[in-house]
Amino acid sequence: MHIQINNTLNTCYGNWWLEVTTDEPFLYEFGPFQSAEEAAGALSNYVSDLASEGWRVIRQKVLQQEHLFSDVVSRAR
């Protein structure tokens, strides 16, 4: 599977997170991780776990941002 690494800040600011989308579609988010390499290294374990539960992974991303849910929280206010 292709791993998309997206550094949204262009600096070393913020934590690294995994975003995995399955075929329902459901969005799973895992983290935080200290580096993109650490996040990418953990990805296969999360994908294997989701597959063992019967989900088909259709997309996966490694993202860097301060808070994973910051956009959701700010829009909810």
Secondary structure, DSSP 8 states (H G I E B T S, - for coil): ---EEEESSSSS-SEEEEEEEETTTEEEEEEEESSHHHHHHHHHHHHHHHHHTT--EEEEEEEEES-TTHHHHHHH-
